[in-house]
Amino acid sequence: MNKKEDVRVCPRCKGKGHIKKSPYKKGANYEYKVKSKLELKGYKVYRSYASKGTFDLIAIKKDKIIGVQVKRLTSENPSYLTPKDRKSLNLELERGDKPYILHTWNMKIRGVTVKEFTGNIEIIHTYKSKITTKWRKLISKDKWIPWKP
């Protein structure tokens, strides 16, 4: 397969401008943007390897641990969560202070490392609205309140 077959050409500019990014790449880029925002607010942030597990990011600041589910959707309802995502986030509420295992990619060893977090994890969902990033916190089953990092 040659290089031209690997490239997705943007239908708007018909190959004269930018290259169309895959949905995975767009989602990963948005995860990095959210990670940067949290780091600027003083959090130590870990990104989940290959989005395995309930959370895309785990952020720690002092004794506070937050688990972040990141979505970048272009639908009419940008805060939409799939039934599977909703179920797993609701189950995390029942976890209490049981350990949470996160797989992360370690560039130094070029492999996966495992991190364990203990304590209550605040469950945060962030999504891209038309203009800005929105944040919300899960406080009880399917009940969300606005949240700021």
Rosetta blueprint (number, residue, H / E / L):
1 M L
2 N L
3 K H
4 K H
5 E H
6 D H
7 V L
8 R L
9 V E
10 C L
11 P L
12 R L
13 C L
14 K L
15 G L
16 K L
17 G L
18 H L
19 I E
20 K L
21 K L
22 S L
23 P H
24 Y H
25 K H
26 K H
27 G H
28 A H
29 N H
30 Y H
31 E H
32 Y H
33 K H
34 V H
35 K H
36 S H
37 K H
38 L H
39 E H
40 L H
41 K L
42 G L
43 Y L
44 K E
45 V E
46 Y E
47 R E
48 S L
49 Y H
50 A H
51 S H
52 K L
53 G L
54 T L
55 F L
56 D L
57 L E
58 I E
59 A E
60 I E
61 K E
62 K L
63 D L
64 K E
65 I E
66 I E
67 G E
68 V E
69 Q E
70 V E
71 K E
72 R L
73 L L
74 T L
75 S L
76 E L
77 N L
78 P L
79 S L
80 Y L
81 L L
82 T L
83 P H
84 K H
85 D H
86 R H
87 K H
88 S H
89 L H
90 N H
91 L H
92 E H
93 L H
94 E H
95 R H
96 G L
97 D L
98 K L
99 P L
100 Y E
101 I E
102 L E
103 H E
104 T E
105 W E
106 N E
107 M L
108 K L
109 I L
110 R L
111 G E
112 V E
113 T E
114 V E
115 K E
116 E E
117 F E
118 T L
119 G L
120 N L
121 I E
122 E E
123 I E
124 I E
125 H E
126 T E
127 Y E
128 K E
129 S L
130 K L
131 I L
132 T L
133 T E
134 K E
135 W E
136 R E
137 K E
138 L E
139 I E
140 S E
141 K L
142 D L
143 K E
144 W E
145 I E
146 P E
147 W L
148 K L
149 P L
